[in-house]
Amino acid sequence: MLLKVNLVKQKEKEMTRSLEEIQADKKALAEEEKQALKAHKKNAVAEVKKLILQYNLTKGDIRGKALKQLEL
């Protein structure tokens, strides 16, 4: 009986994570999200530049203004 209780307690310890582990995971996810947003923005800027070249748009056109907003 005592062995069974000890096994249950050990299993509970293994299943629970410490606060530090949870905070470290949150920081890692936040950093990953930041990198994903940066990559997405870079792709959006490249796409707008491609459209400007493809349609010979000037900076005064709507897509030119979109590029200016994306680069800020």
FIDO-667973 format. One record per residue: residue in one letter; x, z, y of N, C-alpha, C, O in turn; residue number from 1. Coordinates in nm, 3 decimals, padded with zeros to 5 digits. Example, Ala and Ser with C-alpha at 12.3 -4.5 7.8 and 13.67 -1.06 7.14 Angstrom:
+--------+---------+---------+---------+---------+---------+---------+---------+---------+---------+---------+---------+---------+-----+
! residu !     n_x !     n_z !     n_y !    ca_x !    ca_z !    ca_y !     c_x !     c_z !     c_y !     o_x !     o_z !     o_y ! num !
+--------+---------+---------+---------+---------+---------+---------+---------+---------+---------+---------+---------+---------+-----+
!      A !  01.319 !  00.780 ! -00.569 !  01.230 !  00.780 ! -00.450 !  01.320 !  00.780 ! -00.330 !  01.424 !  00.846 ! -00.332 !   1 !
!      S !  01.285 !  00.708 ! -00.225 !  01.367 !  00.714 ! -00.106 !  01.290 !  00.787 !  00.003 !  01.341 !  00.804 !  00.114 !   2 !
+--------+---------+---------+---------+---------+---------+---------+---------+---------+---------+---------+---------+---------+-----+
***
This chain:
+--------+---------+---------+---------+---------+---------+---------+---------+---------+---------+---------+---------+---------+-----+
! residu !     n_x !     n_z !     n_y !    ca_x !    ca_z !    ca_y !     c_x !     c_z !     c_y !     o_x !     o_z !     o_y ! num !
+--------+---------+---------+---------+---------+---------+---------+---------+---------+---------+---------+---------+---------+-----+
!      M !  00.083 !  00.000 ! -00.120 !  00.000 !  00.000 !  00.000 !  00.086 !  00.000 !  00.125 !  00.060 ! -00.075 !  00.219 !   1 !
!      L !  00.189 !  00.083 !  00.128 !  00.279 !  00.092 !  00.242 !  00.352 ! -00.040 !  00.264 !  00.373 ! -00.083 !  00.378 !   2 !
!      L !  00.390 ! -00.104 !  00.155 !  00.458 ! -00.234 !  00.164 !  00.366 ! -00.337 !  00.229 !  00.410 ! -00.417 !  00.311 !   3 !
!      K !  00.240 ! -00.335 !  00.191 !  00.143 ! -00.430 !  00.246 !  00.124 ! -00.407 !  00.396 !  00.115 ! -00.504 !  00.472 !   4 !
!      V !  00.120 ! -00.282 !  00.439 !  00.105 ! -00.250 !  00.580 !  00.227 ! -00.298 !  00.658 !  00.213 ! -00.354 !  00.767 !   5 !
!      N !  00.345 ! -00.278 !  00.602 !  00.468 ! -00.323 !  00.667 !  00.472 ! -00.475 !  00.679 !  00.516 ! -00.528 !  00.781 !   6 !
!      L !  00.428 ! -00.544 !  00.576 !  00.423 ! -00.690 !  00.581 !  00.327 ! -00.740 !  00.688 !  00.357 ! -00.837 !  00.758 !   7 !
!      V !  00.213 ! -00.675 !  00.702 !  00.115 ! -00.712 !  00.803 !  00.174 ! -00.690 !  00.943 !  00.159 ! -00.775 !  01.031 !   8 !
!      K !  00.239 ! -00.577 !  00.964 !  00.300 ! -00.547 !  01.094 !  00.410 ! -00.648 !  01.127 !  00.423 ! -00.692 !  01.241 !   9 !
!      Q !  00.489 ! -00.683 !  01.026 !  00.596 ! -00.781 !  01.047 !  00.537 ! -00.916 !  01.084 !  00.590 ! -00.985 !  01.171 !  10 !
!      K !  00.431 ! -00.955 !  01.019 !  00.365 ! -01.083 !  01.048 !  00.309 ! -01.084 !  01.190 !  00.318 ! -01.186 !  01.259 !  11 !
!      E !  00.253 ! -00.972 !  01.235 !  00.200 ! -00.963 !  01.371 !  00.311 ! -00.979 !  01.473 !  00.292 ! -01.044 !  01.576 !  12 !
!      K !  00.426 ! -00.919 !  01.446 !  00.540 ! -00.933 !  01.537 !  00.585 ! -01.078 !  01.548 !  00.616 ! -01.126 !  01.657 !  13 !
!      E !  00.587 ! -01.148 !  01.434 !  00.628 ! -01.287 !  01.433 !  00.530 ! -01.375 !  01.510 !  00.571 ! -01.474 !  01.571 !  14 !
!      M !  00.403 ! -01.342 !  01.506 !  00.300 ! -01.425 !  01.567 !  00.290 ! -01.405 !  01.717 !  00.248 ! -01.496 !  01.789 !  15 !
!      T !  00.326 ! -01.288 !  01.766 !  00.316 ! -01.263 !  01.908 !  00.444 ! -01.305 !  01.977 !  00.554 ! -01.285 !  01.925 !  16 !
!      R !  00.428 ! -01.365 !  02.094 !  00.543 ! -01.408 !  02.171 !  00.561 ! -01.315 !  02.288 !  00.464 ! -01.258 !  02.340 !  17 !
!      S !  00.683 ! -01.299 !  02.328 !  00.709 ! -01.210 !  02.440 !  00.672 ! -01.279 !  02.570 !  00.659 ! -01.401 !  02.576 !  18 !
!      L !  00.655 ! -01.201 !  02.672 !  00.621 ! -01.253 !  02.805 !  00.730 ! -01.346 !  02.856 !  00.701 ! -01.447 !  02.920 !  19 !
!      E !  00.855 ! -01.312 !  02.828 !  00.967 ! -01.395 !  02.872 !  00.963 ! -01.533 !  02.806 !  00.993 ! -01.634 !  02.870 !  20 !
!      E !  00.925 ! -01.536 !  02.678 !  00.915 ! -01.664 !  02.607 !  00.805 ! -01.750 !  02.668 !  00.823 ! -01.871 !  02.684 !  21 !
!      I !  00.694 ! -01.690 !  02.700 !  00.581 ! -01.763 !  02.759 !  00.620 ! -01.817 !  02.897 !  00.590 ! -01.932 !  02.929 !  22 !
!      Q !  00.685 ! -01.735 !  02.978 !  00.727 ! -01.779 !  03.111 !  00.831 ! -01.890 !  03.102 !  00.829 ! -01.983 !  03.183 !  23 !
!      A !  00.921 ! -01.882 !  03.005 !  01.020 ! -01.987 !  02.986 !  00.952 ! -02.118 !  02.947 !  00.992 ! -02.226 !  02.993 !  24 !
!      D !  00.850 ! -02.109 !  02.862 !  00.774 ! -02.229 !  02.825 !  00.702 ! -02.288 !  02.945 !  00.698 ! -02.410 !  02.961 !  25 !
!      K !  00.645 ! -02.202 !  03.029 !  00.577 ! -02.251 !  03.150 !  00.674 ! -02.322 !  03.242 !  00.642 ! -02.428 !  03.296 !  26 !
!      K !  00.793 ! -02.266 !  03.260 !  00.894 ! -02.329 !  03.345 !  00.936 ! -02.464 !  03.289 !  00.953 ! -02.561 !  03.364 !  27 !
!      A !  00.954 ! -02.470 !  03.159 !  00.993 ! -02.595 !  03.095 !  00.884 ! -02.700 !  03.112 !  00.914 ! -02.817 !  03.138 !  28 !
!      L !  00.758 ! -02.661 !  03.096 !  00.647 ! -02.755 !  03.115 !  00.637 ! -02.801 !  03.259 !  00.609 ! -02.918 !  03.285 !  29 !
!      A !  00.658 ! -02.711 !  03.354 !  00.653 ! -02.747 !  03.495 !  00.763 ! -02.847 !  03.528 !  00.740 ! -02.942 !  03.603 !  30 !
!      E !  00.882 ! -02.826 !  03.474 !  00.993 ! -02.919 !  03.497 !  00.964 ! -03.055 !  03.435 !  00.993 ! -03.159 !  03.494 !  31 !
!      E !  00.906 ! -03.054 !  03.315 !  00.870 ! -03.178 !  03.248 !  00.764 ! -03.255 !  03.328 !  00.771 ! -03.377 !  03.340 !  32 !
!      E !  00.667 ! -03.182 !  03.383 !  00.563 ! -03.245 !  03.465 !  00.624 ! -03.305 !  03.591 !  00.586 ! -03.415 !  03.631 !  33 !
!      K !  00.717 ! -03.234 !  03.653 !  00.782 ! -03.284 !  03.774 !  00.858 ! -03.414 !  03.745 !  00.853 ! -03.508 !  03.824 !  34 !
!      Q !  00.927 ! -03.419 !  03.632 !  01.001 ! -03.540 !  03.594 !  00.906 ! -03.656 !  03.565 !  00.934 ! -03.771 !  03.601 !  35 !
!      A !  00.793 ! -03.627 !  03.501 !  00.695 ! -03.732 !  03.470 !  00.634 ! -03.788 !  03.599 !  00.615 ! -03.909 !  03.611 !  36 !
!      L !  00.604 ! -03.701 !  03.695 !  00.548 ! -03.748 !  03.822 !  00.650 ! -03.832 !  03.898 !  00.614 ! -03.932 !  03.960 !  37 !
!      K !  00.775 ! -03.791 !  03.892 !  00.881 ! -03.866 !  03.960 !  00.895 ! -04.007 !  03.900 !  00.909 ! -04.105 !  03.972 !  38 !
!      A !  00.890 ! -04.014 !  03.767 !  00.899 ! -04.143 !  03.699 !  00.777 ! -04.230 !  03.731 !  00.790 ! -04.350 !  03.751 !  39 !
!      H !  00.659 ! -04.168 !  03.736 !  00.537 ! -04.242 !  03.768 !  00.544 ! -04.299 !  03.909 !  00.507 ! -04.414 !  03.932 !  40 !
!      K !  00.591 ! -04.219 !  04.003 !  00.603 ! -04.264 !  04.142 !  00.702 ! -04.379 !  04.152 !  00.680 ! -04.475 !  04.225 !  41 !
!      K !  00.812 ! -04.368 !  04.079 !  00.913 ! -04.474 !  04.080 !  00.853 ! -04.605 !  04.028 !  00.879 ! -04.711 !  04.083 !  42 !
!      N !  00.774 ! -04.596 !  03.921 !  00.708 ! -04.715 !  03.866 !  00.607 ! -04.774 !  03.964 !  00.594 ! -04.896 !  03.975 !  43 !
!      A !  00.534 ! -04.687 !  04.034 !  00.435 ! -04.734 !  04.131 !  00.503 ! -04.808 !  04.246 !  00.454 ! -04.912 !  04.290 !  44 !
!      V !  00.614 ! -04.755 !  04.295 !  00.687 ! -04.820 !  04.404 !  00.738 ! -04.957 !  04.357 !  00.728 ! -05.055 !  04.430 !  45 !
!      A !  00.791 ! -04.963 !  04.235 !  00.840 ! -05.090 !  04.181 !  00.727 ! -05.192 !  04.168 !  00.746 ! -05.310 !  04.197 !  46 !
!      E !  00.611 ! -05.147 !  04.126 !  00.496 ! -05.237 !  04.111 !  00.452 ! -05.293 !  04.246 !  00.422 ! -05.412 !  04.258 !  47 !
!      V !  00.446 ! -05.207 !  04.348 !  00.406 ! -05.253 !  04.481 !  00.509 ! -05.351 !  04.536 !  00.473 ! -05.452 !  04.595 !  48 !
!      K !  00.637 ! -05.321 !  04.517 !  00.742 ! -05.414 !  04.563 !  00.728 ! -05.550 !  04.494 !  00.744 ! -05.655 !  04.556 !  49 !
!      K !  00.697 ! -05.546 !  04.363 !  00.678 ! -05.670 !  04.288 !  00.561 ! -05.750 !  04.344 !  00.568 ! -05.873 !  04.358 !  50 !
!      L !  00.451 ! -05.680 !  04.377 !  00.335 ! -05.749 !  04.435 !  00.369 ! -05.809 !  04.572 !  00.324 ! -05.919 !  04.604 !  51 !
!      I !  00.446 ! -05.737 !  04.651 !  00.485 ! -05.788 !  04.783 !  00.563 ! -05.918 !  04.767 !  00.538 ! -06.015 !  04.838 !  52 !
!      L !  00.659 ! -05.919 !  04.675 !  00.738 ! -06.040 !  04.653 !  00.654 ! -06.152 !  04.593 !  00.667 ! -06.268 !  04.630 !  53 !
!      Q !  00.568 ! -06.116 !  04.500 !  00.486 ! -06.216 !  04.430 !  00.390 ! -06.286 !  04.525 !  00.371 ! -06.407 !  04.514 !  54 !
!      Y !  00.329 ! -06.213 !  04.617 !  00.229 ! -06.271 !  04.705 !  00.281 ! -06.292 !  04.847 !  00.203 ! -06.320 !  04.938 !  55 !
!      N !  00.412 ! -06.279 !  04.866 !  00.475 ! -06.299 !  04.996 !  00.406 ! -06.219 !  05.106 !  00.377 ! -06.272 !  05.213 !  56 !
!      L !  00.381 ! -06.094 !  05.078 !  00.313 ! -06.009 !  05.175 !  00.413 ! -05.955 !  05.276 !  00.532 ! -05.939 !  05.247 !  57 !
!      T !  00.363 ! -05.928 !  05.393 !  00.448 ! -05.870 !  05.496 !  00.422 ! -05.721 !  05.503 !  00.330 ! -05.671 !  05.438 !  58 !
!      K !  00.503 ! -05.651 !  05.581 !  00.487 ! -05.507 !  05.592 !  00.354 ! -05.470 !  05.659 !  00.307 ! -05.358 !  05.643 !  59 !
!      G !  00.294 ! -05.561 !  05.734 !  00.168 ! -05.533 !  05.800 !  00.047 ! -05.543 !  05.709 ! -00.061 ! -05.493 !  05.742 !  60 !
!      D !  00.064 ! -05.607 !  05.594 ! -00.046 ! -05.620 !  05.500 ! -00.080 ! -05.485 !  05.436 ! -00.002 ! -05.390 !  05.443 !  61 !
!      I ! -00.195 ! -05.480 !  05.376 ! -00.242 ! -05.355 !  05.314 ! -00.143 ! -05.307 !  05.208 ! -00.114 ! -05.188 !  05.201 !  62 !
!      R ! -00.093 ! -05.396 !  05.125 !  00.001 ! -05.354 !  05.020 !  00.133 ! -05.309 !  05.081 !  00.200 ! -05.221 !  05.025 !  63 !
!      G !  00.172 ! -05.367 !  05.192 !  00.292 ! -05.321 !  05.261 !  00.275 ! -05.179 !  05.310 !  00.369 ! -05.098 !  05.304 !  64 !
!      K !  00.156 ! -05.147 !  05.360 !  00.128 ! -05.010 !  05.403 !  00.126 ! -04.915 !  05.285 !  00.168 ! -04.800 !  05.296 !  65 !
!      A !  00.076 ! -04.963 !  05.171 !  00.075 ! -04.880 !  05.049 !  00.217 ! -04.846 !  05.008 !  00.246 ! -04.733 !  04.969 !  66 !
!      L !  00.308 ! -04.944 !  05.017 !  00.448 ! -04.920 !  04.983 !  00.508 ! -04.816 !  05.074 !  00.582 ! -04.728 !  05.029 !  67 !
!      K !  00.478 ! -04.826 !  05.202 !  00.532 ! -04.730 !  05.298 !  00.485 ! -04.589 !  05.264 !  00.563 ! -04.494 !  05.273 !  68 !
!      Q !  00.358 ! -04.575 !  05.226 !  00.304 ! -04.443 !  05.190 !  00.368 ! -04.389 !  05.063 !  00.393 ! -04.269 !  05.052 !  69 !
!      L !  00.394 ! -04.478 !  04.965 !  00.452 ! -04.435 !  04.839 !  00.596 ! -04.390 !  04.856 !  00.641 ! -04.300 !  04.785 !  70 !
!      E !  00.669 ! -04.449 !  04.948 !  00.810 ! -04.416 !  04.965 !  00.830 ! -04.287 !  05.042 !  00.942 ! -04.236 !  05.046 !  71 !
!      L !  00.726 ! -04.232 !  05.104 !  00.744 ! -04.107 !  05.178 !  00.771 ! -03.990 !  05.091 !  00.788 ! -03.879 !  05.141 !  72 !
+--------+---------+---------+---------+---------+---------+---------+---------+---------+---------+---------+---------+---------+-----+
***
